[in-house]
Amino acid sequence: MAFIKFGLSEPVLEGVKAVGYIEPTPIQLRTIPLIMSGHDVIGSAQTGTGKTAAFALPILSKLDQPERSPRVLVLEPTRELAAQVETAFRDFARFTKLRVAVVYGGVGYGRQTEALRAGVDVLVATPGRLLDHLIQQKTCTLDRVKYLVLDEADRMLDMGF
């Protein structure tokens, strides 16, 4: 499996294997080494080219142990994208002890609040609901975030965020 050459952690490599990835895509080939070496990255690629894995795999590999305080924040423009990205993070992290949660509008706060109070390492969120949890609900803090991903940033700007 060609993903071994990136220096990803063993549990993350197991997650890659479990989802059936064999060869990295061009965006992954360019992005993963940069993130693994600590660089900031701006990337652009067509839908379906593996962008989520391009940022999720190295970020998960850099999180050694669970801390139950968000160290990764991934902002998504829509709840559908947030749900997809959260699923991908869960799939890649399935052999780690890291917790992943998603918060987005259009649903009640109950499960989201429970997940945040239980502690998460990776938080995937839409901007509006994240602000609700930060300011109104006070169920989340971002003081430990080390990795910020603005996924579909152009779309978020177009939507007025």
Order of alpha helices (4+ residues) and beta strands (2+ residues): alpha-alpha-alpha-beta-alpha-beta-alpha-beta-alpha-beta-alpha
